[in-house]
Amino acid sequence: MNADQLKDLIAAGLPCEHLALEGDGRHWFATIVSARFEGQRLVQRQRLVYATLGDRMATDEVHALSMKTFTPAEWAAQA
């Protein structure tokens, strides 16, 4: 899987204001900003992202995905 395919999967299942990916085809790091993260704890945010991938983690299409998740307000505060 390449970065564009992974981005498309995440964006199709989760409205993102910002989505950046880095990786080598198996190990990925994502920075994701979404209003859907409002009121969600870290583990809940991660579950939302993993849900966009379906069984691709289980079938090893995506071996590892590390992520930083932000609400729009949290992202603005980072800048």
FIKOLZA-1660 file (N, C-alpha, C; in steps of 0.1 Angstrom, whole numbers, plus 5000, padded with zeros to 4 digits):
% residues 79
   i   px   py   pz ch aa at
   1 5008 4988 5000  A  M  N
   1 5000 5000 5000  A  M CA
   1 5009 5012 5000  A  M  C
   2 5005 5022 4992  A  N  N
   2 5013 5034 4992  A  N CA
   2 5006 5045 5000  A  N  C
   3 5013 5057 5002  A  A  N
   3 5008 5067 5010  A  A CA
   3 4995 5073 5005  A  A  C
   4 4993 5074 4992  A  D  N
   4 4981 5080 4986  A  D CA
   4 4969 5071 4989  A  D  C
   5 4971 5058 4988  A  Q  N
   5 4960 5048 4990  A  Q CA
   5 4956 5048 5005  A  Q  C
   6 4966 5049 5014  A  L  N
   6 4963 5050 5028  A  L CA
   6 4956 5063 5032  A  L  C
   7 4961 5074 5026  A  K  N
   7 4954 5087 5029  A  K CA
   7 4939 5086 5024  A  K  C
   8 4937 5080 5012  A  D  N
   8 4924 5079 5007  A  D CA
   8 4915 5071 5016  A  D  C
   9 4920 5060 5021  A  L  N
   9 4912 5052 5030  A  L CA
   9 4908 5059 5043  A  L  C
  10 4917 5066 5049  A  I  N
  10 4915 5073 5061  A  I CA
  10 4905 5085 5058  A  I  C
  11 4908 5092 5048  A  A  N
  11 4899 5104 5044  A  A CA
  11 4885 5100 5041  A  A  C
  12 4883 5088 5035  A  A  N
  12 4870 5083 5031  A  A CA
  12 4862 5080 5043  A  A  C
  13 4868 5076 5054  A  G  N
  13 4860 5072 5066  A  G CA
  13 4860 5082 5077  A  G  C
  14 4868 5093 5075  A  L  N
  14 4870 5102 5086  A  L CA
  14 4872 5116 5080  A  L  C
  15 4863 5126 5082  A  P  N
  15 4866 5139 5077  A  P CA
  15 4878 5145 5083  A  P  C
  16 4888 5148 5075  A  C  N
  16 4900 5154 5080  A  C CA
  16 4903 5168 5075  A  C  C
  17 4907 5177 5084  A  E  N
  17 4911 5190 5081  A  E CA
  17 4926 5190 5076  A  E  C
  18 4933 5180 5082  A  H  N
  18 4947 5179 5078  A  H CA
  18 4950 5164 5080  A  H  C
  19 4958 5159 5070  A  L  N
  19 4962 5145 5071  A  L CA
  19 4975 5144 5064  A  L  C
  20 4985 5140 5072  A  A  N
  20 4999 5139 5066  A  A CA
  20 5004 5125 5070  A  A  C
  21 5010 5118 5060  A  L  N
  21 5016 5105 5062  A  L CA
  21 5030 5104 5058  A  L  C
  22 5037 5096 5066  A  E  N
  22 5051 5093 5063  A  E CA
  22 5052 5078 5065  A  E  C
  23 5060 5071 5057  A  G  N
  23 5062 5057 5059  A  G CA
  23 5070 5050 5048  A  G  C
  24 5072 5037 5050  A  D  N
  24 5079 5029 5040  A  D CA
  24 5071 5019 5033  A  D  C
  25 5058 5020 5034  A  G  N
  25 5049 5010 5028  A  G CA
  25 5044 5000 5037  A  G  C
  26 5050 4998 5049  A  R  N
  26 5045 4989 5059  A  R CA
  26 5044 4996 5072  A  R  C
  27 5053 5004 5076  A  H  N
  27 5053 5012 5088  A  H CA
  27 5050 5026 5085  A  H  C
  28 5039 5031 5091  A  W  N
  28 5034 5045 5088  A  W CA
  28 5033 5053 5101  A  W  C
  29 5034 5066 5099  A  F  N
  29 5032 5076 5109  A  F CA
  29 5022 5087 5103  A  F  C
  30 5012 5089 5110  A  A  N
  30 5001 5098 5105  A  A CA
  30 4999 5110 5115  A  A  C
  31 4997 5122 5110  A  T  N
  31 4992 5133 5117  A  T CA
  31 4978 5136 5112  A  T  C
  32 4968 5135 5121  A  I  N
  32 4954 5136 5116  A  I CA
  32 4947 5147 5124  A  I  C
  33 4941 5156 5118  A  V  N
  33 4933 5166 5124  A  V CA
  33 4918 5165 5119  A  V  C
  34 4909 5162 5129  A  S  N
  34 4895 5160 5126  A  S CA
  34 4886 5166 5137  A  S  C
  35 4875 5172 5133  A  A  N
  35 4865 5176 5143  A  A CA
  35 4859 5164 5149  A  A  C
  36 4859 5153 5143  A  R  N
  36 4853 5141 5149  A  R CA
  36 4860 5137 5162  A  R  C
  37 4872 5142 5165  A  F  N
  37 4880 5139 5177  A  F CA
  37 4875 5147 5189  A  F  C
  38 4867 5157 5186  A  E  N
  38 4862 5165 5197  A  E CA
  38 4855 5156 5208  A  E  C
  39 4860 5158 5221  A  G  N
  39 4854 5150 5232  A  G CA
  39 4858 5136 5233  A  G  C
  40 4868 5132 5224  A  Q  N
  40 4872 5118 5224  A  Q CA
  40 4886 5117 5231  A  Q  C
  41 4887 5106 5239  A  R  N
  41 4900 5103 5245  A  R CA
  41 4909 5097 5234  A  R  C
  42 4922 5096 5237  A  L  N
  42 4932 5092 5227  A  L CA
  42 4929 5078 5221  A  L  C
  43 4925 5069 5229  A  V  N
  43 4922 5055 5224  A  V CA
  43 4910 5056 5216  A  V  C
  44 4900 5064 5219  A  Q  N
  44 4888 5065 5210  A  Q CA
  44 4891 5071 5197  A  Q  C
  45 4900 5081 5197  A  R  N
  45 4905 5087 5184  A  R CA
  45 4912 5076 5175  A  R  C
  46 4921 5068 5182  A  Q  N
  46 4928 5058 5174  A  Q CA
  46 4918 5048 5169  A  Q  C
  47 4908 5044 5176  A  R  N
  47 4898 5035 5171  A  R CA
  47 4891 5040 5159  A  R  C
  48 4888 5053 5159  A  L  N
  48 4881 5059 5148  A  L CA
  48 4890 5058 5135  A  L  C
  49 4903 5060 5137  A  V  N
  49 4912 5059 5125  A  V CA
  49 4913 5045 5121  A  V  C
  50 4915 5036 5130  A  Y  N
  50 4917 5021 5127  A  Y CA
  50 4904 5016 5120  A  Y  C
  51 4893 5021 5124  A  A  N
  51 4880 5017 5117  A  A CA
  51 4880 5020 5102  A  A  C
  52 4887 5031 5099  A  T  N
  52 4887 5035 5084  A  T CA
  52 4895 5024 5076  A  T  C
  53 4904 5017 5083  A  L  N
  53 4913 5007 5076  A  L CA
  53 4906 4993 5074  A  L  C
  54 4895 4991 5081  A  G  N
  54 4889 4978 5081  A  G CA
  54 4898 4967 5085  A  G  C
  55 4899 4957 5077  A  D  N
  55 4908 4945 5080  A  D CA
  55 4922 4946 5075  A  D  C
  56 4925 4958 5070  A  R  N
  56 4939 4959 5064  A  R CA
  56 4950 4958 5074  A  R  C
  57 4947 4961 5086  A  M  N
  57 4957 4959 5097  A  M CA
  57 4959 4944 5099  A  M  C
  58 4948 4937 5100  A  A  N
  58 4948 4922 5103  A  A CA
  58 4954 4914 5091  A  A  C
  59 4953 4919 5079  A  T  N
  59 4958 4912 5068  A  T CA
  59 4972 4916 5064  A  T  C
  60 4978 4926 5072  A  D  N
  60 4991 4930 5071  A  D CA
  60 4994 4939 5059  A  D  C
  61 4983 4944 5053  A  E  N
  61 4985 4954 5042  A  E CA
  61 4991 4967 5048  A  E  C
  62 4987 4970 5061  A  V  N
  62 4993 4981 5069  A  V CA
  62 4998 4974 5081  A  V  C
  63 5011 4972 5082  A  H  N
  63 5017 4965 5093  A  H CA
  63 5017 4973 5106  A  H  C
  64 5020 4986 5105  A  A  N
  64 5020 4994 5117  A  A CA
  64 5016 5008 5113  A  A  C
  65 5008 5014 5122  A  L  N
  65 5003 5028 5120  A  L CA
  65 5004 5035 5134  A  L  C
  66 5014 5044 5135  A  S  N
  66 5015 5053 5146  A  S CA
  66 5008 5066 5142  A  S  C
  67 5002 5073 5152  A  M  N
  67 4995 5085 5148  A  M CA
  67 4995 5095 5160  A  M  C
  68 4994 5107 5155  A  K  N
  68 4991 5119 5164  A  K CA
  68 4978 5124 5159  A  K  C
  69 4968 5125 5169  A  T  N
  69 4955 5130 5165  A  T CA
  69 4952 5143 5172  A  T  C
  70 4946 5152 5165  A  F  N
  70 4943 5165 5170  A  F CA
  70 4929 5170 5166  A  F  C
  71 4922 5177 5175  A  T  N
  71 4910 5184 5171  A  T CA
  71 4915 5197 5164  A  T  C
  72 4907 5204 5156  A  P  N
  72 4911 5216 5150  A  P CA
  72 4917 5226 5159  A  P  C
  73 4911 5228 5171  A  A  N
  73 4916 5237 5181  A  A CA
  73 4929 5233 5187  A  A  C
  74 4931 5220 5189  A  E  N
  74 4944 5215 5194  A  E CA
  74 4955 5218 5183  A  E  C
  75 4951 5215 5170  A  W  N
  75 4961 5217 5159  A  W CA
  75 4964 5232 5158  A  W  C
  76 4955 5241 5159  A  A  N
  76 4957 5255 5159  A  A CA
  76 4967 5260 5170  A  A  C
  77 4965 5254 5182  A  A  N
  77 4974 5257 5193  A  A CA
  77 4988 5252 5191  A  A  C
  78 4990 5242 5182  A  Q  N
  78 5003 5237 5179  A  Q CA
  78 5011 5247 5171  A  Q  C
  79 5004 5255 5163  A  A  N
  79 5011 5264 5153  A  A CA
  79 5016 5276 5160  A  A  C
% end
